[in-house]
Amino acid sequence: MEPVQTAFNFDGLTFPNPESTLTKIETKLYDLVPIGKANAVSADYLAKAMDIDTRTVTAIVRQLHLKHCDIGGLREAGYYRFKDPHEYLEYMAVAEKEQARRYQVLNAMRHTPMAQQVTANLNNLSKERLKNDKISN
């Protein structure tokens, strides 16, 4: 029986990373994700194929990202594995723009009337604790 190549070496880096072993369900999902953005499949498709819900698919894809697996995703098309560096760079540019927009929203939310009320309440609690600490010492 001939040996099967399960890893490859690219410019001194071994893939997949031996420290990032995948669970059975991660492996199954990863194997279902096609190569190339043009072949992307929806979370719904993957969920049906694996008999799980779409939230679980999303969670597994997140875990695969954290384990350094090359999976991209498009809201309108679904998930795919990068076929070339161009697809990777395109995905990263979109992801970075999306992250910047999320940061803007979070930063703006820190200045809403409710945020100011929460801050005032926390400040009052802190003052009370300090006052009580001084009294008990």
N, C-alpha and C positions, 0 to 999 in steps of 0.2 A: 504494500500500500504506500502510495506517495504521500509525503507530508503536505499539509495544506498551510498556506501562508495566512496567518491570523493577525499579523502586524507588519507595518512597513516603516522604513527609515527614510526620512526626508530631510536632507541637509543636517544630519546629526540628531534630529528629533524623532523619537519613536512614537508611532500612532497605532492603535489607541494607547493612551497613557496607561501603563500597567497599574498605577495607583487608582485609576478611575474605573474599576470593574463595574459593569452594569448588572442590575438585577434581571431576572427573567422577563419581567414585564417591560422594563426599559429596553432590553434587547429586542423584544418582540415589536415594540412600537418603533424603535429606531430602524429595524429592518423593513417596516411597512412604509416609512417615509421615503418617497422617491427622490432620485437625484435630479437636480435641475429645477429652477424656478418655474419653467414652463409646464412642469409635471406636478406642481404642488397639489396637495390634497387637503381637504378641510378637516377640522377637528371632528366634525360630525361623522365624516367618512371613517376616520381612524377609530372613533368611539364605537361605531357599528361593527367594524371589522374585528375589534378586540372585545366586544360585548361589555363595554364600560361607558361611563358618562363623559361628556365633553369636558367637564371640570377636571376629571381625573386625567384626561389627555393633556390638558393645559399644565397640570401639576407635573406630569411625567416629563413633558418637554422642558419645563423649567429645570427639573433635576438633570436632564441630559445636558442642558446648557451649563449648569454648574459643574458637570463632569467633563466639560470641554468638548462636547460633541458638536460637530458642525451642522447645525440645523437652523434654517432661516424660517421666517414666517411672514406672510402677507395677510392682512385682514381680509382682503377681498378674495384671495386665492387659497390660502392655507399654508401648510408646512411643506418644506422641501429640504434636501441636503444640498449643500453648495457643490456645483459641478466645476467651478473654477474660481480663481481669486477675484474676478470681476463681480460675481454674484455675492461673494463674501463682503467686499468693500461696499457694494450697493446696499446690502442689508444693514451693515454697521452704520452707514451714513443716515439711513432712515431711523434706525434705533436711537442714535445719538440725538437727532432732532426731536424725536418723541420724548426722550428723557429730558431734554431742555425745556420742552413745553410743560411737562409734568412739574418740573422744578419751579417754573414761573407760577403755576397755579398754587402749588404748596406755599411758596413765598407770599403770594397775594393773600392766601387764606390766613396767614399769621397776622394780618393787619385788619381783619374784619371786626365788626362790633363784638361778636361772640368771642373772638380771640382776645380782645381787650378786656372783656369781662372775666374770662378765665384767668388771664394774667393778673388782674386786680385781685381776684379771689385767692390766687396762690400767694400773692404778695401779702395779703392780710393774714393768711394762715401762717406764713413764715414769721411775720411780726409777732403773732400770738405765741407761737412756739418759742421764739427767742425770749419774749417777755416771761413766759412760764418757766423757761430754763433758768433765767436770772433770779426769779422768785424762789425756785426750789434749791438753788445753790446758796 
